[in-house]
Amino acid sequence: MSITLGRSGITLFKALFYTCFSYLALMVVLGLIYPLTVNYLANIINYDHAHGSLLKDEQGIVLGSSLIGQDYSQDLRFFQARPSASNYNALASGGYNLGPTSDKLEALLKERASNIKERYNLSNNIPTDMLTASASGLDCHISYQNALAQAPIVAKENGLTLRTVYELINKHTHKEWFLSSDIVNINTLNYDLMKLQE
């Protein structure tokens, strides 16, 4: 016995068959063929990005990724990343979710400003990204102004000339099409700085 559905005359068996066939076809195309194709093309077109843009030392030990921010706060020889609400933990990525009228946020920014002024001998002209965390807490970039503000201390701590440090900053500076100012990849910058320390 077959049950006819609506005016189209399609039986229940046919409707179930078409539904199951569509489901299996989409599962194969979107769940198997598409991911494998994208993965294959990514490996051919840009192998480094497809495998996490890893930074390795001379022995091949992975030091991190050029795309995920890291905490350098314990070592003044390195450029410091933006503050992070997640302590640079990729599993806990996220921001503070504090509004502009938040007393907690105001106190946090004042504390950071005080520490930055003391550490880098700055006046009130502190780059915004030295004070504020990114939305993800994993930003691997700092502004060009931020890098320049840190340069004298980094040069002093590493026994390098300021010119050498400026050259390193410029090497790792680039412009994103949606940003008005230049940005610096802090991970690749510190990686090159680490090489100079060896």
N, C-alpha and C positions, 0 to 999 in steps of 0.2 A: 504494500500500500504506500502510495506517495502522497505527501501533503503539498498542495500548490500554494505558493505565497503570492498574494496580491494579484493584480491584473496582468503581471508580466508572464505568468505561467511557469515560473521557475520553481522547481520542486525543492523541498527541504534538503534532500540529498545533494542536489547540485549547488545549492547555496553554501552548504557546509564544505563541499569540495572546493569551491572557488575561494572561500575564506581561508581554508587550510593551505591551499596552493599559494595564495597571495602572501600568507604569513611566512611560509617556508622560503618562497622566492625572495622576499624582502630580508629575511634572516640571513640567507646565503649571500645576497648582494651587499647589504649594509653591515652585516656582522662578520663577514669573511673576506669577500673579494675587495671591497673598498678599503678596509684597514690594511690588508696585505699590500695592495697597490700603493697606498700612501706611504707605508713604511718602506717599501722597495724604492720608490722614487726619492724619498727623503734621504735614504742611504747613498743614492747615486748623486743627487744634486748637492746635498750639504751634510756629509757624514758627521762632522763635528757637532753641529746643532742637533742632529737626530739622536746623538748619544750623550746629550746633556751639557755640551760645551765645557768639558772637564779641564781643570788646570792640574798638571802633574809636575812633580819635581824631576830631577835628573835620573832618579832611580825608578821613575814611573809610578810613584805613590801619588794617589789622588789627594790634592789639597783642598779641593772644592770645585765649584762651578763658577764660570764667569757671569752667570745669569742670576745667581742667588746671593743676596747680601750676607756678610759674615760679621762677627763681632771682633773688632780689633782694639777694643777699649783698654785692654790690659797691657798694651805695648805701644808706647809713644813713637816708636820708630816707624810705625805705619800710619797711613792716612785713616782717619776714623770715618765709619759709615754713618748714614742717617740713624737717628734713634729708631728703636723697634719696639712696638707694643708686644710682640711675640718673642722677644729676645732672639730673633733670627731663626726661630724654629719653624721649618717649612710645614710641619704637621699642624702647627697652631697659627697659621697665617691669618693676619687680621689687624685692624686698627684699634684705637682706643674707644671710639664711639662716644667721645666727649664733645658736647656742644660748645659754641663760642662763649656762652655765658657760664660755663662750668668753673667753679672755684678750684676744683681739683686740677683742671687743665691749666688754669692761670698760675697756680702754685708750681706745677711741673715745669712750665715754660720759664718762670722766673728762676727756678733752681738751675735749669740747664744754662740759661743765659749767664748766670753768675759763674758757673763752672767754666764755661767757654771763654768768658772774658779773662778769667784768671789763667787758664791754661795757655791760651793763644795771644794774650796781651792785646785783646781787641777792645774797641770802644763800644759804641752802640750800634755800629754797622755790622751786625751779625747776619750772615746769610740765613734765609728762612729755613732751608733744609738742614741747618745745624741744630735747629730747635724742634722741628716738627717731624714726626714719624710719617712714613708713607702709608697708604691705605692697606697694603699687604704686610708691611713690616719686614719685607724681604728685598727692598730696592737695592740693586747693586750699583746704582749711580748716585753721584753727588754733583752739585752744580760746579761750574768752573770757578765761580767766586769762592765757594766753599774750599775747593782744593787749593786755591791761591792763599787763602787765609791760614791754612794748615801748613803750607810749604816751609816757612821759616823754622818751625819747630821740628818738622820731619828732617830737614837738612841738618839742623844742629844735632839731633839725636843719632843720625847716621854718619856724621862727620863728612857730609857732602856739601858741595857748593850749592848756593841757591840756584844758580844757573842750571846745574845738572838736574835738580829737582823740577825746575820749571820745564825743562826739556822733556822729562818723563811725563809730566802732566799733559803737555801739548800732544805727546805721542798717543795718549789714551783718551783724548778729547774728541768728541764728535757731536754733530747736531742732529736731533730728531726732527722730522718734518712737522710734528705737531707742537713742538716747544719753541719758545722765542729765544732761549739762551742755550749755550753749549753745555753739555753734560760730560762727566768723566766716569769711566768704568773703574770703580775703586778696587775691584778684585784683580783685574789685569794690571792695574797700576801698582798695587802692593806686591803682586807676583814679580814684576820686573824689579821692584825695589828690593825684594828678597834676594834676587839674583846678585845684586850689587853688594849685598852684605856677605856673600860667600867668599 
